[in-house]
Amino acid sequence: MINLWPRLFFSICLTLVTLISCYAKAQGPVPGMPPPWSKGVIWYQIFPDRFCNGDTKNDPPLGAQHDAWPHDTLRPWKLHPWTSDWYKMQPWEKEGGQDIWYNITRRRYGGDLAGILQRLDYLRELGVEAIYLNPIFYAPSHHRYDAYMLHHVDPYLGPDPQGDLAIIAQEKLDDPQTWQWTSADTMALHLVGKVHQFGMRIIWDGVFNHLGVGSPFFQDVIRHQQASAYADWFEVEQWSNPDSGKDFRYKGWFGIQDLPEIKENSGGLTEGPSNYVMNITRRWMRPQWESADPNLKGVSLGIDGWRLDVAFCVAHAFWKKWSYYVKSLNPEAYLTAEVIDEAYKLKPYLQGDEFDAVMNYPFAFEGSEFFINDKNRLSVPEFQERMTALVDVFGYERFLSQQNLFGSHDANRIASHIVNRNFARYGDWGDYFSKSKASNPAYNTRKPLPEERRIQLLWTVFQMTFPGAPMLYYGDEVGMWGANDPDCRKPMMWGDSTFQPEFYKPDQSIYEEPNFVNFDSLIFSQNKSLIELRKSMPNLKFGTFNWIKIPIYYTRNSFERSFNYLNNNRPKILFFERKLKTKCIVAINVFGMPMGFKTKYLFDVAFDPLTQKKYFGNQDIFWLAPFDFQIFVIEN
């Protein structure tokens, strides 16, 4: 008699697993995993002061930056012209007698919430699905990582700065019962509602490791010392004691005294700041405010999650507690961390009880070694091995939600990275961070050449077809270039503005030929087409992934030679496939020579989704030009 119980038991278990999986998909997010909407989504990062000035009436005055480095409100100053030559010092800057870097730090361009609202149609046209917004909380600097407070949006981002400041002055800092809604606050919530109305998501930047030196919380500590209600909020190293001659000392983030660190204990942030963070988290995720806009009736005005600045500087214990609270407010919230390190060191943050994702700098680190650094370029097998290992660190399902970026507000733009390829390794973050600043005479700040733009396109093809959630840094999609901070934060190049050419170099010498600054419609259309392709093909978002290895042909002296893919170290085409209901094959040639392959190894019939051209498996060798790519779609 045949014992059927083992087979029956296996069948029952398989059915239960399938039912549970289907139920979980139907019900929404799976506990411990990123929200389903974050898989493969197209991200767009906005740096508010440099994105768009939509309301010139709220432009910040010089006095608004008195608590920001270099704390200079005496030298001449004006709001900087949006379309000016970046390194050219304006007359008032020259009059002040300081160098270019001192003056760039003082510059403000007036980007605001009105500007972002006005450009939402642009983001829709591009195909953006989710926005990451750099800090918008009340702060004195252009970057706003030195917040005064986290329960109010910067008044100079909204329509009525003076009215907002008067409201803020009436409140008790750490008492949510006294917090009111300013015009900037409600405009930010209106922005969230409009983003949701357009079918997109939005997350805000949260900085819970430090505040700014001008924060009223910290200023109260300076005035009252141990008697301050906020004495236990900051990492004080020594209290002031006039009798003994001791000065007040405190810990600044990485030694920066403008950024006093918030105090921690074994549970993370101490009780006062921990409660404050919980309160502001609820305030922005479940705002108790209703829009008068009838189009937003029934639309959520709460943000969809957070990007956490320097997450590695805050204890895991706090992130676990805070993440639990965030998910209780919105189970579909998305939490991404800034932890710039080797991939394996990111795993503790991605165990399902802290963060859903990270800003995936390792993706950029490995990619730069293959697509950009051509002197010591990784071979195709080496690159495949590294990328496979990177995906394995996260696990495939979680990798689908990682923010696959190249540049950001803390790194040189990809276009300038290509211009300066080979001079340092991106993965050596500390070394590259300093070397990639324009204050380094060896760094070239010119506009990229057409052949360098071709390399940028190959990177975009890879970014938009590889597993993960591609993230664009504002302006990369229209050809912006720039060295590391502060030059990666130039004003957005809009097509409806006429920009002055860049004649000036950082050292104030002049280029022989001008670098014309303009909205590059070709790069924009390339990005838009690839984003449309990704959104139209579910397999590029959710499908399985495999590397493909087939023989490669090379042309030399008018004759062809075939080399087995596995048994030689010559340049090769990068092949991979994404498969769901259909199969998509991507071929990328990053080398300066044509290479060919026989399509019979890949398909019988296929078409190019960008041109709709049809291809057959019985044709002769398919030649891929230098620095070119090909995408095939095979319908089963």
C-alpha positions, 0 to 999 in steps of 0.5 A: 500500500502506497503511503500518500500522507507525505504527499498530501501533507506537502500539498496542504502546506503548499496550499496554505503558504499560497493562500497566506501569500495571496491574503497578504498581498490582498491586505497590503503590507507584510509586517517586517517588509517594505510597503508594496508601493515602494517596490521598483518605484521611481524616486526624485530627490528635491533640494528645496532652496535650489529647485524653484522659486515660486513666490518672490515675496517670501525670499529670505532676508540676510538676517534669517541666516544669522545662526548659520555658518559663517554667521555673517550678517554684516557684509553686503548680500543679496538674494542670488540670481537664479541663472547666474554663472555659478563660480562668478562672484557678484559685485556685493560678494567681491565687496565683502572681501571673502573667497568664493567658498565663503560666499557660496555658503552665504548664498540663498536662491529662494526656492520654496514650496510654491515652486515645488507645487508649480513644478508638480506637472513637470515631475508627472511628465517625467514619470516620477512616482515618489518624492524625497524632500530634503529638510523643510523644517525651520532652520537658518542654513540653505540645507536646513540640517541645522533645524531650530525645531521640527514641529514647524516648516520654515516660514521662508518656504511659505507665503507669510514668513512674518505672520508665521514667526509671530505664531511660533513665538506664542507657543511652548516649544515642547508642548504639542497642545500649544502648537498651531498651524502656520501658513508654511505648515499648511502649504506643506500639507497642501503639497502632500495632498497634491502629490497624493492627488497626482498618484505619487508619494512623498517622504520628508527628511528627518534629522533626529541626531542633532539640532542647530546651535540657534535652536531655542531648545539649545539656546535655553540650555546655554542661558540656564545651564543645568537649570534649563528644562532641556538640560538633558536634551544635549550632549553637554561635556562641561557646564559653565562655572564662572567661579572655577573658570570652566566654560560651557562645552558640548558635543557637536556632530563630528565636531561641528559646533553649529550642530549640537548633538541630542543626548542618548542613553541605552534606549536611544534618545533621552526622554525629552527629545524622544517624546518630542520626536514622537510628537512631531512624527504624529503631527506630520503623518496624521495632521489634524488639519483639513484643506479648504481645497475641494479637490483634496477632500478625502485625500490624505495629507500625511507624509508617506514616510521619512528619510533619516539623516545620519541614521548610524549616529542614533542607537538601534534601540531608538530606531526600533521604538520609533519604527514601531510607532511610525508603522502604527500610524501608517502600516504602509509608511516607508523608512529609508536610512542614510548609512553610507558604508559597505553593504554588509554593514547595512544589514542591522538596519534592515532586519524588518524592525527598523528601516525598509531601505537605505540610500543605496550608495553601494549600488553607485560605488560598484556601478562607478567601477564598471560604467565609469572608471575605465582605467581599472574597470571591473570585468563583466564577471567581476561586476556581476559577482559584486552586484549579485553579492550586493543583492544578496546582502539585502535579499531580493524582495527587500532589494526591490525597495532600495533607493538605487541612486548615483549622486545626491546633495552630498556627492558630485553629480554623475555628469561631473563624476564621469568627467573626473573618472579614474582619479579616485574610487567612489567607494572610498567615501571619505577620500572621494568626498574630499577629493571630489570638491571643486576646491581641489585643483585636480577636479575638473568643473567643465561641462561634460562632452557628448561622449561622456553623456553617452556613458551617463546614458548607459548608467541610466539604462542600467539604473532603470532596468536593474532590480530596485527603486531608481532615484534621480537627484534633481537636475541630473535628468536635464544634464546638470553637472557639478562637483561635490557639496556645495557645487552639487546644489546649483539652481535647477536648470529650467527650460523656461529660463535663460542661464548665463554660460559658466565662464568662471572656474573656482579659482576665478580664472576664465575658461577659453570656451564658455560652458553653456548652461541649458535644459538638455532636452535630449537627456530629458527625453532619454530619461523620460523614455526609460522611465516610461518603459520601466513603468509600462513593464511590470517585469522591470519592477517586480520580475525575476533577475538573471545574468546571461552568458553567451559567446561574444564576437569581436571585429579585428582587421575585417574578420570575426573571431568568436570567444567563449564567454567564460574562458577569456578575459577580454571585454564583454557585453553585459547581459541580464534578463528580467522576467515576469509574464514577458521577458526583457533582455538588456545588453550594454556595451561599456567598452570603446569597441564594437562587439557582437552576438548571435540572437539565436542564443537569446530568442526566436522573435523579439522587439525593441520596446523603445523603437518597436523594431522586430528582431529574429533569432536566425539573423547573423551576428548582431553588432552592438556599437561602442558605448551602446545598449540594446533592449529586447522584449520576448513575449511568451 
